[in-house]
Amino acid sequence: QVQLQQWGAGLLKPSETLSLTCAFNGGSFSNYYWIWIRQPPGKGLEWIGEMNDSGRSNYNPSLKSRVTISLDTSKKQFSLRLSSVTAADTAVYYCASRREYSFEFDPWGQGTLVTVSP
Amino acid sequence: QSALTQPPSASGSPGQSVTISCSGTSSDVGGYDYVSWYQQHPGKAPKLMIYEVNKRPSGVPDRFSGSKSGNTASLTVSGLQAEDEADYYCCSYAGSNNKIFGGGTKLTVL
């Protein structure tokens, strides 16, 4: 059974770079897309972007200029970097996965609250 | 791209049925059979309940069902139980490798 465990810094200052990592266990790293999704406090979900093990990436157009998703296949980990953060980037960030030819997100990581404050 | 439109709240008594709508456009909900639904309890990660409009993952009770008509998808919860009280989010493929979520619906079991 695939499981995702995530971690990263929870408090940032404006203009800093957010960095989170998610580890995968329970199966093959191949034939999946590895995904980041966020949820501002009290608000809905927002798809940030994804990457597969071949290096193909897709990003939310509204965040594309600031987002980088990368994979470390040897460690079965993937990471999110979001540059030049502001208070609007304060959210719970989730990692998730989807099979290559599907569009549903399952499973999800436990979530990491990232707060941006001066 | 705008978020899909969901009612902010829905409610029903135990044993009743409730339907939550998710409205989009022909570029997302109406254009693809890739609508999924997620259940989120407070402080928890979302959980997949329905995928590809009307398919249930293993372990999801058959009280949960999905459908789509035109640009609107729907999630129906039959035989409401107390543990169904949660936030529900729809999500659709929106073309060009984009995915968009609905704003979420808080389901209250009265």
Chai-1 contact restraints between the chains, C-beta under 6 A:
chainA,res_idxA,chainB,res_idxB,connection_type,confidence,min_distance_angstrom,max_distance_angstrom,comment,restraint_id
A,G44,B,F101,contact,1.0,0.0,6.0,A-B,restraint_1
A,G44,B,G103,contact,1.0,0.0,6.0,A-B,restraint_2
A,G44,B,G104,contact,1.0,0.0,6.0,A-B,restraint_3
A,L45,B,Y89,contact,1.0,0.0,6.0,A-B,restraint_4
A,L45,B,F101,contact,1.0,0.0,6.0,A-B,restraint_5
A,W47,B,K99,contact,1.0,0.0,6.0,A-B,restraint_6
A,N58,B,N97,contact,1.0,0.0,6.0,A-B,restraint_7
A,Y94,B,A45,contact,1.0,0.0,6.0,A-B,restraint_8
A,F103,B,Y34,contact,1.0,0.0,6.0,A-B,restraint_9
A,F103,B,Y93,contact,1.0,0.0,6.0,A-B,restraint_10
A,E104,B,S36,contact,1.0,0.0,6.0,A-B,restraint_11
A,E104,B,L48,contact,1.0,0.0,6.0,A-B,restraint_12
A,E104,B,Y51,contact,1.0,0.0,6.0,A-B,restraint_13
A,D106,B,L48,contact,1.0,0.0,6.0,A-B,restraint_14
A,W108,B,A45,contact,1.0,0.0,6.0,A-B,restraint_15
A,W108,B,P46,contact,1.0,0.0,6.0,A-B,restraint_16
A,Q110,B,A45,contact,1.0,0.0,6.0,A-B,restraint_17
A,G111,B,A45,contact,1.0,0.0,6.0,A-B,restraint_18
